[in-house]
Amino acid sequence: MAQQSTSLGSVRWLQIQSASDLDLRSQLEELIPEQQECLKKLKTDYGKVQLGNITADMVIGGMRGIIGLLWETSLLDPDEGIRFRGLSIPECQKLLPAVNPGGQPLPEGLLWLLLTGKVPSKEQVDALSKELSSRSSIPDHVYKAIDALPLSAHPMTQFTTGVMALQVQSEFQKAYENGISKAKFWEPTYEDSLNLIAQVPVVASYIYRRTYKNGQVVAANKSLDYGANFSHMLGFDDPQMLELMRLYLTIHSDHEGGNVSAHTAHLVASALSDPYLSFGAALNGLAGPLHGLANQEVLLWIKSVVEECGENITTEHLKDYVWKTLKSGKVVPGFGHGVLRKTDPRYTCQREFALKHLPDDPLFKLVSKLYEVVPPILTELGKVKNPWPNVDAHSGVLLNHFGLKEARYYTVLFGVSRSMGICSQLIWDRALGLPLERPKSVTMEWLENHFKKVSA
Ligand SMILES: CC(C)(COP(=O)(O)OP(=O)(O)OC[C@H]1O[C@@H](n2cnc3c(N)ncnc32)[C@H](O)[C@@H]1OP(=O)(O)O)[C@@H](O)C(=O)NCCC(=O)NCCS
């Protein structure tokens, strides 16, 4: 297989040579032995080398800064933001295949990149689109499980329920029950993962139509790509909305391994729970307001600003509103981050999309005003490590502009996208034979005794 190196991180370009190059699974079959060797060598050569010191602050403070996970698909730099297999978001926008030249990347291309570390050709992406479409049928009991919930159930609760109902199909679980050897674990994990990634948009759109559109389901259009078909099933066919959905699904897919949803999936899967069980657990973490639910919170908060002060709120009034939020003991949603220390590039690319397609939208103008107003206030608070906007500060107003106005649904979209990052890594977890995750915990008494001993 012909490859050539580029200066872009670890990404290798791939040239199409044979029909099997279009098959993602056979690509992985070639890559896995190479990567297993690489990990073995790392362990042999550097296994005992230290990677840093752990302080009590880190233990008490949510493990910030502790390097404790292997996560191959992406890496987050505090200043520069996310890189998917070495590629930044602007590089992905430039290099990954799009429907129209210069358009937004196809999320299937990102999935290929996450899994293989290679930029796929348009033919490879089209083949993957078709494959995902062929894996997307949903057994009836899944709809029945969701229908058992009241319409008032939060869409994320409905989504997790749907994913758990899909779990009965798990190939990994069946294979494990039949005594599959460890060396082959990745194979049914791959099957489950691709099935799950293919199925979640169908489940998610069913939840949307059931909850907000009187249960009038829109059938899939199998000639469309993954993102466009998802938008179509939700009921939105505006070409700009299709582009937005492709961008949205691409940028929310992965954010290295330590965030709550990714880490949860990795932890649960380390017990050899199958991809459905692991992803379901991840969704429950994503549903928390400090993580994925922040996109819902942002739009609701912005709408409360408009309700109370109007769309043309002055800068001074907006400052007062931000202070009022902070003084009532709440966070300003959409700002701050556990790792990032600059404006999130996922925010920036959405802002660029808005500047191009909806520059006059009043809520977009308000988001722009918040970009000026909030960071200095959070800085003034003195304790916020990152006063800059994150991905969630922007996504809601874009969706709202194109008619997807139900904020409580937004985290489901995030979850659909996350399936790609999480499942790609789970395949590699099994391929590399990563072990059960089991960090050490200690009590406050243990810490006190330890520090007495070291300072004696
Ligand atoms: C994302 C987030 C949870 C990161 O938390 P973190 O790593 O603990 O952040 P910091 O170290 O900067 O937090 C230090 C303090 O600043 C506060 N802070 C951080 N971001 C804040 C925000 N946007 N508004 C108000 N206070 C904030 C924290 O609550 C913490 O206060 P405390 O010491 O009284 O508990 C936090 O920034 C936040 O709550 N943001 C709003 C929710 C959000 O947008 N989440 C989506 C993230 S992609």
The ligand as an SDF file (V2000), in Angstrom:
LIG
                    3D

 48 50  0  0  0  0  0  0  0  0999 V2000
  -15.9490   23.6400   32.1310 C   0  0  0  0  0  0  0  0  0  0  0  0
  -15.7590   23.8140   33.6340 C   0  0  0  0  0  0  0  0  0  0  0  0
  -16.6220   22.7790   34.3550 C   0  0  0  0  0  0  0  0  0  0  0  0
  -14.2810   23.5620   33.9420 C   0  0  0  0  0  0  0  0  0  0  0  0
  -14.1610   23.4860   35.3370 O   0  0  0  0  0  0  0  0  0  0  0  0
  -12.7520   23.6630   36.0660 P   0  0  0  0  0  0  0  0  0  0  0  0
  -11.6950   22.9300   35.3260 O   0  0  0  0  0  0  0  0  0  0  0  0
  -12.9600   23.3040   37.4900 O   0  0  0  0  0  0  0  0  0  0  0  0
  -12.5150   25.2160   35.8730 O   0  0  0  0  0  0  0  0  0  0  0  0
  -11.6110   26.1970   36.7490 P   0  0  0  0  0  0  0  0  0  0  0  0
  -10.4210   25.4900   37.2980 O   0  0  0  0  0  0  0  0  0  0  0  0
  -11.3830   27.4030   35.9270 O   0  0  0  0  0  0  0  0  0  0  0  0
  -12.5810   26.5400   37.9650 O   0  0  0  0  0  0  0  0  0  0  0  0
  -12.1520   27.3750   39.0060 C   0  0  0  0  0  0  0  0  0  0  0  0
  -13.3500   28.0990   39.5610 C   0  0  0  0  0  0  0  0  0  0  0  0
  -13.8800   28.9630   38.5550 O   0  0  0  0  0  0  0  0  0  0  0  0
  -15.2630   28.6770   38.3700 C   0  0  0  0  0  0  0  0  0  0  0  0
  -15.6290   28.7930   36.9650 N   0  0  0  0  0  0  0  0  0  0  0  0
  -15.0630   28.1690   35.9080 C   0  0  0  0  0  0  0  0  0  0  0  0
  -15.7540   28.4560   34.7720 N   0  0  0  0  0  0  0  0  0  0  0  0
  -16.7600   29.2880   35.1410 C   0  0  0  0  0  0  0  0  0  0  0  0
  -17.8330   29.8880   34.4440 C   0  0  0  0  0  0  0  0  0  0  0  0
  -18.0080   29.7160   33.1290 N   0  0  0  0  0  0  0  0  0  0  0  0
  -18.6920   30.6760   35.1410 N   0  0  0  0  0  0  0  0  0  0  0  0
  -18.5300   30.8560   36.4710 C   0  0  0  0  0  0  0  0  0  0  0  0
  -17.5540   30.2780   37.1990 N   0  0  0  0  0  0  0  0  0  0  0  0
  -16.6820   29.4970   36.5270 C   0  0  0  0  0  0  0  0  0  0  0  0
  -15.4140   27.2290   38.8170 C   0  0  0  0  0  0  0  0  0  0  0  0
  -16.7680   26.9200   39.1020 O   0  0  0  0  0  0  0  0  0  0  0  0
  -14.4860   27.1880   40.0140 C   0  0  0  0  0  0  0  0  0  0  0  0
  -15.1560   27.8000   41.0820 O   0  0  0  0  0  0  0  0  0  0  0  0
  -15.0010   27.2250   42.6010 P   0  0  0  0  0  0  0  0  0  0  0  0
  -13.5230   27.2450   42.8830 O   0  0  0  0  0  0  0  0  0  0  0  0
  -15.7920   28.1870   43.4160 O   0  0  0  0  0  0  0  0  0  0  0  0
  -15.5570   25.8380   42.5780 O   0  0  0  0  0  0  0  0  0  0  0  0
  -16.1350   25.2590   34.0640 C   0  0  0  0  0  0  0  0  0  0  0  0
  -15.3680   26.1800   33.3290 O   0  0  0  0  0  0  0  0  0  0  0  0
  -17.6190   25.5620   33.8970 C   0  0  0  0  0  0  0  0  0  0  0  0
  -18.3980   25.2410   34.7870 O   0  0  0  0  0  0  0  0  0  0  0  0
  -18.0130   26.1730   32.7290 N   0  0  0  0  0  0  0  0  0  0  0  0
  -19.4190   26.3950   32.4540 C   0  0  0  0  0  0  0  0  0  0  0  0
  -20.0780   25.1210   31.9590 C   0  0  0  0  0  0  0  0  0  0  0  0
  -19.6240   24.7650   30.5540 C   0  0  0  0  0  0  0  0  0  0  0  0
  -19.6080   25.5980   29.6670 O   0  0  0  0  0  0  0  0  0  0  0  0
  -19.2910   23.4980   30.3600 N   0  0  0  0  0  0  0  0  0  0  0  0
  -18.8870   22.9920   29.0530 C   0  0  0  0  0  0  0  0  0  0  0  0
  -17.4350   22.7270   28.9960 C   0  0  0  0  0  0  0  0  0  0  0  0
  -16.9160   22.2900   27.3480 S   0  0  0  0  0  0  0  0  0  0  0  0
  1  2  1  0
  2  3  1  0
  2  4  1  0
  2 36  1  0
  4  5  1  0
  5  6  1  0
  6  7  2  0
  6  8  1  0
  6  9  1  0
  9 10  1  0
 10 11  2  0
 10 12  1  0
 10 13  1  0
 13 14  1  0
 14 15  1  0
 15 16  1  0
 15 30  1  0
 16 17  1  0
 17 18  1  0
 17 28  1  0
 18 19  1  0
 18 27  1  0
 19 20  2  0
 20 21  1  0
 21 22  1  0
 21 27  2  0
 22 23  1  0
 22 24  2  0
 24 25  1  0
 25 26  2  0
 26 27  1  0
 28 29  1  0
 28 30  1  0
 30 31  1  0
 31 32  1  0
 32 33  2  0
 32 34  1  0
 32 35  1  0
 36 37  1  0
 36 38  1  0
 38 39  2  0
 38 40  1  0
 40 41  1  0
 41 42  1  0
 42 43  1  0
 43 44  2  0
 43 45  1  0
 45 46  1  0
 46 47  1  0
 47 48  1  0
M  END
$$$$
